[in-house]
Amino acid sequence: MTDTTRLNPAKVLDPAPATVCAPRSDPSVVNATDAGTAVDPEVEPIMSSLAQLLSRHVLRDGELVLLVLKPSRWFILFQTLRFAAIVGICLSGLMLTKGIPSGRGLITYIEVAILLITARLMFAALQWVARLYVLTDLRILKLSGVFTPEVFDCPLRKVARTRLVYTFRERLWRLGSIEIIPREESLPFEVWNTVRRPQRVHEQIVAAINRARTGGMGE
């Protein structure tokens, strides 16, 4: 695991100190180390969201941020495909019941379908920007929500188990999702969706959970 640095909550709110954690070719993974280095263009919205997250969930004294990452950009397309299929089915059904229009009528149908799919694609992009996964030595977190921020915050010692799962589309692009299942039924079940290098990320999460349990942290 890469080296981490002990963070002061007052300093974390400054979006400047961030850099790429794993190989530089993978900008979806960010580690809060090497303060003062340049921020990758894809990472800038991450640190803005992280500042918002930490302003509401202040790091405990001495808490270490181990991993900060976003879903792969394929998340945007995956979130849009189902809606695009529904639009296509509805358009086909409409033309079957009313007949295939000719001329301007057919063009209007196509334009409406394209407009709807484009709008869904833009909303999926906003979902991607607002989504952030954070692992500390005490907790595992997920920030999401376009209009209303939603925060999943579970102490590591209260995680019953994690599971690495793959959808068909994720397997095609070497992506994966990580299920986080808390011990307490009052805490919600959560998923880190469409993660790059899923095996490596999952190993980091499991290692952090094991350390928290043996070290007496994560309460």
Secondary structure, 3 states (H helix, E strand, C coil): CCCCCECCHHHHCCCCCCEECCCCCCCCEEECCCCCCCCCCCCHHHHHHHHHHHHHCCCCCCCEEEEEECCCCHHHHHHHHHHHHHHHHHHHHHHHHHCCCCCHHHHHHHHHHHHHHHHHHHHHHHHHHHCEEEEECCEEEEEECCCCCEEEEEEHHHEEEEEEECCHHHHHCCEEEEEEEECCCCCCCEEEEEEECHHHHHHHHHHHHHHHHHHCCCC
